[in-house]
Structure formats: C-alpha cells, structure tokens
Amino acid sequence: MSGGVDSAVSAYLLKQQGYEVIGLFMNNWKETGNNDVCTSESDYADVRRVCALVDIPYYSVDLSNDYWDKVFEQFLSEYRAGRTPNPDVLCNKEIKFGAFWEQARKMGADYIATGHYCGIVKKDGHTYLRRAVDENKCQTYFLNQVSEEQIENVIFPLADMLKPDVRILAEEIGLVNANKKDSTGVCFIGERNFRKFLTQYIPMKEGDIKDLNGNVLGKHKGVFFYTLGQHKGFGLGGVKGRTNNDSWFIIKKDVENNILYVNCGETEDLYSKYLTCKDFNFITEKIANGTRVLVRIRHRQPLQDATFIVNEDNSYTIKFDNKQRAIVAGQYCVAYIDKICIGGGVIETATYCIK
C-alpha cells in the first residue's frame, strides 16, 4: 500500500474476490525537514484511511537501508559516470519484488499484490510478464529487471483496467485518495528541486558549453545535471552570430573534461539505429539471435520494431527499423514479443549517424 489510488483500489478488488488482504506500507526514504523534502507521513495517513474503509489490517515496514544500499548508491554511481539512470527499475527488482516480498513471506503471505499496470500469463509451467490493457499507464518498462521467480506469486489486480475507470471505482466506494495525483519524481524520494537534491551527494563543477566546432557558447552548472537531447535548462539564450530561433539541444557530454556540446536545432548526431547492452535480463526465457522484437527505450514511448542481436562477446545489440532520437546511456532498453515483456538491459552505447 503506497497511499495512492492504484494500490487502494487493488486492495479493495482483492477483498471483494475473497482474498485475506493485509496492507503493507514501505518506508524507503528517511528524511524530515523543510518544504523541499518528501516525507512519507501523509502517504501513510492515506494508507490508514483506505485500510479502515476496506476493512483490512495494515503494517509499516522500514526498508530505507535496503533502498540506500541496493538502489540509491547505484543511482549516484551512474550519475557520477555521466549516465542517466532510472532508479525506479532497480527499486522494483531490489525492493518491491525483493526486500518487500521477503517481508511479506515472513508475515505468512502466499502472494503479494501491487497497483502496477501490468499482467501475468501462466503457460506451460512458466510465468510471463505481459503488458497492461491501459497502454498509456503500462508499467512493464519499469519491471524489466525482475525474474520469473519474483513474479510467480504476484497478483496485479489492475492488469485489465483503464486508469479513468480505477478513479471512478475509487470514488464510488468512497476512497479518500480517489483523486490523488499520481506520484512523480525519483522513486520513493518524490518531487523536489532535483538539481538541489543531487548536489547534496555529487559535487557540481561549472564548465564550458561548446558547439560542435568547439566554440565556447556559455557555462553550465555541472555536466551531471544534463542529458542527451535536452533542450531546456542550461541557460543559452542569445548567442552572438546566431541567426535563427531554433532551440539548443545537448548533443554530447564529455564527463572527463566537464564539457557540454550543443547544437542550435536538431541534428543527425541525435539519431541512431543501433544500441548496445552489456547485459540483458531475460525475465522468463532467452530469445534467439535475430529475433524480431518490439522495443522501448523510455517509458510511454510507442513500441518500435527492431531486431535482437546476440554478439560474440555475449553483449546485445538492438537494430531498429527506424532511427531513434536521443538514445541515452544508463536508461533501459526493454524488449517485447507481442504482449509479453521479454526483459531489458541498461543501454551502454548508441552508434549515431548510421543511415
């Protein structure tokens, strides 16, 4: 139970289906303080109110040490390397379907259930992760690193529901969080001034912003703050000699020398047909070299047609039918065959400007 409407409706549906339901709230981030800080107190208050209405017991478990050691430290390490990580993916693997599952088992649970928008398929003795009916809310992208064992005894009550219908049901049964907005920001850290937050852990050093010819155009606040393809937030307005009104786009980051390279307007340097992953997590079964797949390189991106290639060094290449914009190292490439999520890998490199 997160305090949000999705887990609340999930608990209600399971209770209606005859399950013995227990609400378990995770406290994964320890922090108290000023208005720029996310605390879990209000979320837990919503959990208490929802559980009272649904008439189920509830508990809170502190997994903040697990979150720090297994998720946040890697999150910081990736940023220090100049990459753009996605901690929500690792949180699902290590916390929600890891440490949280272990806690639930200790309490005697036969299953865990969450408010994720995704589904389970059982076939020939195996368990597969499938896309949700609500494609706009589908969260299989964020579950690409889980294992078959982790999802064997998981229930996703919202697999076949649309988000608007979830809110309608929440209102009908009188849930206090029926209209609570969806959470955004870093998983369990929440909405805040991210740049200010990151500087608490990673020293930022001002550096040059250059065009692709090496001309210095301005100064940035620290190369770790920015990501490939970004076109706002780095302070380039009027530049001497600029003759058009196109936006500036980040084309490359030189972490070692603390330089951002930009271009006025989009360029072929932002596009690629290929990416590589050093490792790839196959949730249930491996797929063969040359398999045709559907791929996402970011959440909610329309599925892209591609070919899955196994390299001689056991790394993996995705060859897209159409060029992709701003393939970002540190993000996840997630592959599907029809409705089934095969798994995913951390993007290492992209080969740009291949026609």
N, C-alpha and C positions, 0 to 999 in steps of 0.2 A: 504494500500500500504506500503510494508516494504522496498522497494528498491531492492528486489530480483526478480529473473526472474519469479518465480511462480505467485506472485501476479500481476506482469506486464502482463503476458500472460492472466491471469484471467480477468483483466480489458479489454483487447483487445477483448477477446471472448464475453464478455457480451455486449460490444459496438456493435459488429457485429450481435448479436442476437436481437438488438433493444432496449436494456435497456438504460435508462438515468443513466449514471455512474458518480459517484463522487469519487475521490481518497481521502482517509483519512489516514494520516500518524500518528502513535502513537510515542510520545517521552516518553519512560517509565523509562529512567535512566539518572539522571543528574550527569554529571561528565565531566570535561575537564582536560587536563594535558599532561603528558609525553607519551612516545611511548607505555607504558604498559596499556594504558587506551582506552577503547572503547567509541567512540563518535558516535552520530547519524548524524553528518553533511554530511558525504559522502553518506550515505543511502538516506537522504532527497534530496540530489542533483540528485541522480538517479531517485527518485520519480518524481521530477520536469521534468526531461528529458523524462521519459516514458509518463507522462501525456500530455506533449506537443505533442509527436508523436501520441498518441492515440486520442488526442484532447478532453480531459476531464478536468474539473476544479479539483483543489486539495487543501486540507487544512491540517494543522498540529494541533494535539491536545496533550496537556501535561497531561499525566496520571501517572507521576512519583510518586506522593504522594500515589495514589491508589496502585501502584505496591509495594511501600515500605511497606505500612500498611497491604496489603492483601496477598502479596506473599513473599517478601524478609524477613520480620520479622519471618514468619513461617519457611522459609528456614534456617535461622540462628538457630532458636529454635530446629529444628530437628538435625542439626549438633552438637549442644551443648549436645544433648541427646545421641550422639554417633551413630545416624542413618544416612542413606544416602538418602537424599530427592531428589525429582525430581520437581524442581520449574516450569518446562515447563507445567506440568499438571495443577498446580494451576493457572498459568498465563492464560491458556485457559479458565478456569472456571471463574476466577475473573476479568480478564482484557479483553481479546479478545472477549469473549462472555458475558461479564458483563459490565464493565465500558465503553468499546468501543461501544458496542451495544446501551447503553443508550445515548451516544453522537450522534450516527448515527440517532437515533429516534428523538432527539432534532432538527436535521438538516432536518427532514422530510423523512427519508429513510423508504421504505417499506420492504426492505431486506438488509442484509449485505452479502458480499461475501468475501471469503478468498482464498488463494492459497494452502490450505491444501489438501493433497491427501487422500480424503475420500468422501463418498457419502451419500445421503439422500434417504430414502424409505418412501413413504406415503402409509399407508394401514389401512383400517377400522377406519379412523378418527385419526390415530396416526402417529407420525413421528419417524422413526428409523434411527440410525446411522449405515452405512454399510462400510465395508472395500473397499479400492480403488482397481481398476484394477491392478495398479502397486503395487504389494505386497511388493516390496523392499522399496518403498517410503511411504507405507500406514502409516498414522498418527493417526489412530483411537486410538492407545495406549495413545497418549497424550491428547485425548479428552474424556477419560473415566469418568471424573467427571462432565461433563456438564449435563444439564437437558433437557428433551424433549421440554420444553418451550423455552429454549435458542436456539435450533436448528430448531424450527418450520418455521422460515422465514429466513433461511440461504441457500445460494447457494454455492456449491463447484464446480466451472467450470472444475476442473482438475480430477474429480472423475473417469473418464473413459480414461484418457490419461496416457501414459508412459512418464517418465521424459526425456528420449532422444528425444521424439517427441516434448515435450514442448520447449526444447532448439532449435530444428530445426525450429519450427514455429517462435520463437523469432528472430532467425537470418533472416528468410525470410522476416519478417516485419520490420527489421532494429532496433530492440530494443538494446540500448546501453549496457544493462546488460545481453545479451543473454548467455554469457559465464562466468558470475559472479559466483564464487564458492558458494556453499550452506553454510549458517551460521552454526557455531558450538558453543559449549560452553554454559554457562548459559543463559537462555532466556533473551534477551534484555541487558545483561551485556557483552556478547560476549567472544571472545577469548583473553585470558590473562594468566599470571602466576597465576594459581588458588590458589596455596598454599600461595603465597604472598598476594593475594587479601583477602583470608579468614582470615589471621592474623590481618587484619585491624579491624575485628569485633569480633573475638574469640581468646582470649589469648591461645597460644600454649605452652605446657609444655613437655619437654623431659621426656621420660620414658623407661622402660625396654622392650626389645623384648625377649620373652621366648619360648622355645619349649614346647611340650605338657607334658613333665616331670617336667617342672618348672625351667629348666636350663636357665640362662641368656645368650643370644647369642649376644646382641648388644643393641643399643639405637635407639629409634625413635624420630621424631621431634614433635610429638603431636598426640594422638590417634585419634583425629577428622579427620586427613588427610586421613585416610586409610579405606578400605572397605573389606568386606569378600570376599575371593577368589583372592584378588590382589596378583600378583607375581613379581611386579617390584616396584622400587621407595622407598624401605625402607632400602637400604644400606647393606644388608647381602651378603657378598662375601664369601671368605674363612673362614670357622669356624673350629677350632681345633677338630679333630676327625671325620670330615665329609669325607665320602669315596666315594660319587657319585657326579654326576654333575646335579642332578635334581634341579629345581628351588625351592625357598622357597615360600610357599603360606600362606597367612593370614587365619587362621582357626577360630579365635575368638578375639573379642575386649572386654577388661574389662575397661569400661569407668571410673568407680568409682575409680579404682586403677591405671589407666593410663598405662595399660599393653597390648601389642600385643602378641598374641600367634600364632606361626607359625609352619609349618612342612615342612621338606625337601621332596618335592614330594607331589602329591595329596593323599588324604586320604578319607576314608568313612565319616569323620566328615564334609566334604564339601557338602555332598549329602543328600537330603531328598525327601520323597514322599508327605509330608504334609506341608501346611502353614495355618496360620490363619489371618483373617482380623477382627478387632473390628467392623468396619462399612463397608458397601458396597453401592456404589451409583448405583442404577438401573436407567439407562437413561430414559427408556420408561415404561417398565413393570418388575415386580419382577418375578423371576423364582422359581420353587418349589424345596424343599429339594430332593436331589437325581438326579437332572437334569444332564444329560451328557453335558459337555461343552468343548470348546477349550480355552486354556489359554496361555497368555504370561506373563512372569514375568520381561521382559525387551524388549525394542524396537528392532524390527527386529529378535527377537528370533522366530524360527519356532513354529507354533502353537502346543501346547501339549494337548493330550487327558486327561481329568480329570472328576471328579465327584464333583458337587457343593453341599455342606452340610450346612444346617442351624442348628446351635447349640441351645440348650435350653436357653442360655443366650442372644440369638439373635446376637451372633457373627457368623462368617462364616469360614468354613474350606474348603480348596481345597485339594482333594485327587488325586494325579497324578497317571496315569497308570505306568509311568516310573520315576525313581528318577531324581531330578533336582539338578543341580550344583549351589552352592552359592546363595541360596535364601536370599535376603538382606532386613533386616528391614528398613522401610522408603520408599522403592520403591513401585511400584504399581503392583498389580495382576489384569489383565484385562481379562474378560471372553467374549466369543463369542458363538453364536449358528449359525453355517454355516457362512454366510456373515455378520450377524448382530452383532454389538458390544453391549452387554448387559449392560456393565458398569465395574466398578472396585473398588478396595479398597486398602488402604495402608496396606502393609504387616507388621504384628506385630511380629509374631514368626514363626520359622520353627522347626519341630521336626526332628532331624537328626538321621541317622544310623538306620532307620526303613527299614527292608529288603522287 
